[in-house]
Amino acid sequence: MLEQTHLPGSADAHTGAVRADSHLLELPRHGATQSLTDRELTLLYALMVRGRTGTLPDGAGRIDPAPLVELATAAGIVIPLADNARRLGMVALAEGCALERQRQRFIGRERWNTAREAASRIALETGRLPVALGALAATCHVHEDPADRLRHRITLLVPHADSAEARRLVSDLAGVEIVSRALPGIGRRSSEAAIWLRASPPRAGGWRLPAIEDLFLLECLDFSRSQSAERLGILSDLLMMTWRPRLHWETVLHRADAWRTRAATYDAIDALRHSVGARIPLTYVSRLRPTWWDRFSAAIG
């Protein structure tokens, strides 16, 4: 795990001085809305998880790297893209990722430190550790180095009684979201309580983690609600979760029913199977598939 980082040339947050690494901490100004061609998407899917190479499209080495780097940067997966490109000798793509890879490392460390600070404040004042959700929880479950992935918002789950105080405590920390329900609008109170009961003991970062099946379902729900780059980052996390032997598919199916999230779960699993070739037991895929799915798919084209 990453320890608190004090970067050379960094100024105290209260002095207003310019940091020596400010050029690395600034997010890219461009968006991630440019549509990729099928060949570009196939290449991105093939290289978006470190150490894994999926099916490469014909002429992969001749594909313009710029749109791939743009989308991978926004999704927070530029580091595995760069490492895989270098490993495969795809020089243009590896060089195109170089600056954004360096930027991601700095941003990842900064976000990790911010998460540690937020959790520490909450635990100190309320006496209870928060539960990490979203990208922070996925980062802890599947990435050896949090700086490889952690980039965007940090979501911490706290009891409803502590939520107002927790929000006040972290109000000066950019990108930290405090929630008091993991399943807003859809989950039963018993399901919410069970997420807390199943959460892990305290982690080194200062928070607890949801059980991997709970996180998988929550990330499937986020996938169904997200767009563009954020979906790509979540898809990468979900794919890596499917490789974990402790992910129990019967439990995933049972909780998807209990939480009433079968459609969202199937949507993500369908994308995992057809976009990145995830190997998910077909018996569970068929049991998760809603009876109305084909009609719905045909209606939206």
LINVENZI-V630214 format. One record per residue. N is the residue number from 1. RES is the residue in three letters. SS is DSSP state (h for helix, s for strand, l for the rest). OMEGA is omega in whole degrees, -180 to 180 (NA if undefined). D_CENTER is the distance of its C-alpha to the mean C-alpha in whole Angstrom. Layout:
N,RES,SS,OMEGA,D_CENTER + N,RES,SS,OMEGA,D_CENTER
This chain:
1,MET,l,-179,17 + 2,LEU,l,174,18 + 3,GLU,l,179,20 + 4,GLN,l,-174,21 + 5,THR,l,172,22 + 6,HIS,l,-172,25 + 7,LEU,l,179,25 + 8,PRO,l,178,28 + 9,GLY,l,-179,30 + 10,SER,l,179,28 + 11,ALA,l,174,29 + 12,ASP,l,-175,29 + 13,ALA,l,-175,27 + 14,HIS,l,-176,30 + 15,THR,l,-177,33 + 16,GLY,l,-180,31 + 17,ALA,l,-180,32 + 18,VAL,l,179,30 + 19,ARG,l,178,27 + 20,ALA,l,-179,28 + 21,ASP,l,-175,25 + 22,SER,h,180,24 + 23,HIS,h,179,24 + 24,LEU,h,-176,21 + 25,LEU,h,179,19 + 26,GLU,l,176,20 + 27,LEU,l,178,17 + 28,PRO,l,-178,19 + 29,ARG,l,-178,21 + 30,HIS,l,179,20 + 31,GLY,l,180,18 + 32,ALA,l,-173,16 + 33,THR,l,-178,19 + 34,GLN,l,180,21 + 35,SER,l,176,21 + 36,LEU,l,174,21 + 37,THR,l,178,24 + 38,ASP,h,-180,23 + 39,ARG,h,179,24 + 40,GLU,h,179,21 + 41,LEU,h,179,19 + 42,THR,h,179,20 + 43,LEU,h,180,20 + 44,LEU,h,177,16 + 45,TYR,h,-176,15 + 46,ALA,h,-171,18 + 47,LEU,h,-170,16 + 48,MET,l,177,13 + 49,VAL,l,-175,12 + 50,ARG,l,176,15 + 51,GLY,l,-179,18 + 52,ARG,l,175,18 + 53,THR,l,175,20 + 54,GLY,l,-179,20 + 55,THR,l,180,23 + 56,LEU,l,177,24 + 57,PRO,l,176,26 + 58,ASP,l,178,29 + 59,GLY,l,-176,30 + 60,ALA,h,-178,26 + 61,GLY,h,-179,28 + 62,ARG,h,-178,29 + 63,ILE,l,178,26 + 64,ASP,l,-176,26 + 65,PRO,h,-171,23 + 66,ALA,h,-179,22 + 67,PRO,h,178,21 + 68,LEU,h,-180,18 + 69,VAL,h,-180,18 + 70,GLU,h,-177,17 + 71,LEU,h,179,14 + 72,ALA,h,178,13 + 73,THR,h,180,13 + 74,ALA,h,-179,12 + 75,ALA,h,-179,8 + 76,GLY,l,-179,8 + 77,ILE,l,-177,9 + 78,VAL,h,-180,13 + 79,ILE,h,176,14 + 80,PRO,h,178,14 + 81,LEU,h,-180,15 + 82,ALA,h,-177,18 + 83,ASP,h,179,19 + 84,ASN,h,179,19 + 85,ALA,h,178,21 + 86,ARG,h,-180,23 + 87,ARG,h,-177,24 + 88,LEU,l,179,25 + 89,GLY,l,178,27 + 90,MET,l,-168,26 + 91,VAL,h,-176,27 + 92,ALA,h,-179,27 + 93,LEU,h,179,23 + 94,ALA,h,179,22 + 95,GLU,h,178,25 + 96,GLY,h,-180,23 + 97,CYS,h,-167,20 + 98,ALA,h,-177,21 + 99,LEU,h,-179,21 + 100,GLU,h,176,18 + 101,ARG,h,178,17 + 102,GLN,h,179,19 + 103,ARG,h,-180,17 + 104,GLN,h,180,14 + 105,ARG,h,179,15 + 106,PHE,h,-179,17 + 107,ILE,h,179,14 + 108,GLY,h,178,12 + 109,ARG,h,179,15 + 110,GLU,h,-179,16 + 111,ARG,h,178,13 + 112,TRP,h,179,13 + 113,ASN,h,177,17 + 114,THR,h,178,16 + 115,ALA,h,178,14 + 116,ARG,h,-180,17 + 117,GLU,h,180,20 + 118,ALA,h,-179,18 + 119,ALA,h,-180,18 + 120,SER,h,180,22 + 121,ARG,h,-178,23 + 122,ILE,h,-179,22 + 123,ALA,h,-177,24 + 124,LEU,h,-175,27 + 125,GLU,h,-176,28 + 126,THR,h,-178,27 + 127,GLY,l,-179,27 + 128,ARG,l,178,24 + 129,LEU,l,175,21 + 130,PRO,l,173,18 + 131,VAL,s,179,15 + 132,ALA,s,176,12 + 133,LEU,s,172,9 + 134,GLY,h,-174,6 + 135,ALA,h,180,3 + 136,LEU,h,179,7 + 137,ALA,h,179,8 + 138,ALA,h,178,6 + 139,THR,h,-179,7 + 140,CYS,h,-177,10 + 141,HIS,h,-168,10 + 142,VAL,h,-178,10 + 143,HIS,l,178,10 + 144,GLU,l,-179,14 + 145,ASP,l,-178,13 + 146,PRO,h,-179,11 + 147,ALA,h,178,12 + 148,ASP,h,-169,11 + 149,ARG,l,-171,7 + 150,LEU,l,-173,7 + 151,ARG,l,-170,9 + 152,HIS,l,-172,8 + 153,ARG,l,177,10 + 154,ILE,s,-177,10 + 155,THR,s,180,11 + 156,LEU,s,179,14 + 157,LEU,s,178,16 + 158,VAL,l,175,20 + 159,PRO,l,-178,23 + 160,HIS,h,-178,24 + 161,ALA,h,-179,27 + 162,ASP,h,-168,25 + 163,SER,h,-179,23 + 164,ALA,h,179,25 + 165,GLU,h,-180,26 + 166,ALA,h,178,23 + 167,ARG,h,178,22 + 168,ARG,h,-176,25 + 169,LEU,h,-176,24 + 170,VAL,l,-174,21 + 171,SER,l,-180,22 + 172,ASP,l,-180,23 + 173,LEU,l,-175,19 + 174,ALA,l,173,18 + 175,GLY,l,178,14 + 176,VAL,s,-178,14 + 177,GLU,s,178,14 + 178,ILE,s,178,17 + 179,VAL,s,178,17 + 180,SER,l,176,20 + 181,ARG,l,177,19 + 182,ALA,l,-177,15 + 183,LEU,l,-176,17 + 184,PRO,l,174,19 + 185,GLY,l,-176,22 + 186,ILE,l,-175,21 + 187,GLY,l,174,21 + 188,ARG,l,-180,25 + 189,ARG,h,179,25 + 190,SER,h,178,26 + 191,SER,h,178,22 + 192,GLU,h,-179,21 + 193,ALA,h,-179,23 + 194,ALA,h,177,22 + 195,ILE,h,178,19 + 196,TRP,h,-177,20 + 197,LEU,h,-177,23 + 198,ARG,h,-177,20 + 199,ALA,l,-175,18 + 200,SER,l,169,19 + 201,PRO,l,-178,21 + 202,PRO,l,176,20 + 203,ARG,l,-177,18 + 204,ALA,l,-179,19 + 205,GLY,l,180,17 + 206,GLY,l,178,19 + 207,TRP,l,174,17 + 208,ARG,s,-180,17 + 209,LEU,s,174,14 + 210,PRO,l,174,14 + 211,ALA,l,-173,16 + 212,ILE,h,177,13 + 213,GLU,h,177,15 + 214,ASP,h,-180,14 + 215,LEU,h,179,11 + 216,PHE,h,-179,11 + 217,LEU,h,178,13 + 218,LEU,h,178,11 + 219,GLU,h,174,8 + 220,CYS,h,178,11 + 221,LEU,h,177,12 + 222,ASP,h,179,10 + 223,PHE,h,-177,10 + 224,SER,h,-177,13 + 225,ARG,h,-173,13 + 226,SER,l,-179,11 + 227,GLN,l,169,13 + 228,SER,h,-170,13 + 229,ALA,h,-178,11 + 230,GLU,h,177,8 + 231,ARG,h,-179,9 + 232,LEU,h,178,9 + 233,GLY,h,179,5 + 234,ILE,h,179,5 + 235,LEU,h,177,8 + 236,SER,h,179,8 + 237,ASP,h,-180,6 + 238,LEU,h,179,8 + 239,LEU,h,-180,11 + 240,MET,h,177,11 + 241,MET,h,180,11 + 242,THR,h,178,14 + 243,TRP,l,-178,16 + 244,ARG,l,-178,16 + 245,PRO,l,-179,19 + 246,ARG,l,175,19 + 247,LEU,l,-174,17 + 248,HIS,l,-172,20 + 249,TRP,h,178,20 + 250,GLU,h,178,23 + 251,THR,h,177,21 + 252,VAL,h,-179,19 + 253,LEU,h,-179,21 + 254,HIS,h,-178,23 + 255,ARG,h,175,21 + 256,ALA,h,175,20 + 257,ASP,h,-178,23 + 258,ALA,h,-178,24 + 259,TRP,h,-177,21 + 260,ARG,l,-180,22 + 261,THR,l,-177,19 + 262,ARG,h,-177,20 + 263,ALA,h,179,20 + 264,ALA,h,180,16 + 265,THR,h,179,16 + 266,TYR,h,178,18 + 267,ASP,h,-180,17 + 268,ALA,h,-180,13 + 269,ILE,h,177,16 + 270,ASP,h,178,18 + 271,ALA,h,179,16 + 272,LEU,h,-177,14 + 273,ARG,h,-172,18 + 274,HIS,h,-180,20 + 275,SER,h,-175,17 + 276,VAL,l,173,16 + 277,GLY,l,179,19 + 278,ALA,l,180,17 + 279,ARG,l,-178,20 + 280,ILE,l,-177,20 + 281,PRO,l,-174,23 + 282,LEU,h,-180,25 + 283,THR,h,179,27 + 284,TYR,h,176,24 + 285,VAL,h,-178,23 + 286,SER,h,180,26 + 287,ARG,h,178,26 + 288,LEU,h,-173,23 + 289,ARG,l,178,24 + 290,PRO,l,-178,26 + 291,THR,l,-178,29 + 292,TRP,l,-171,29 + 293,TRP,h,-178,26 + 294,ASP,h,179,29 + 295,ARG,h,180,30 + 296,PHE,h,-180,27 + 297,SER,h,179,26 + 298,ALA,h,-178,30 + 299,ALA,h,-178,30 + 300,ILE,l,176,27 + 301,GLY,l,NA,28
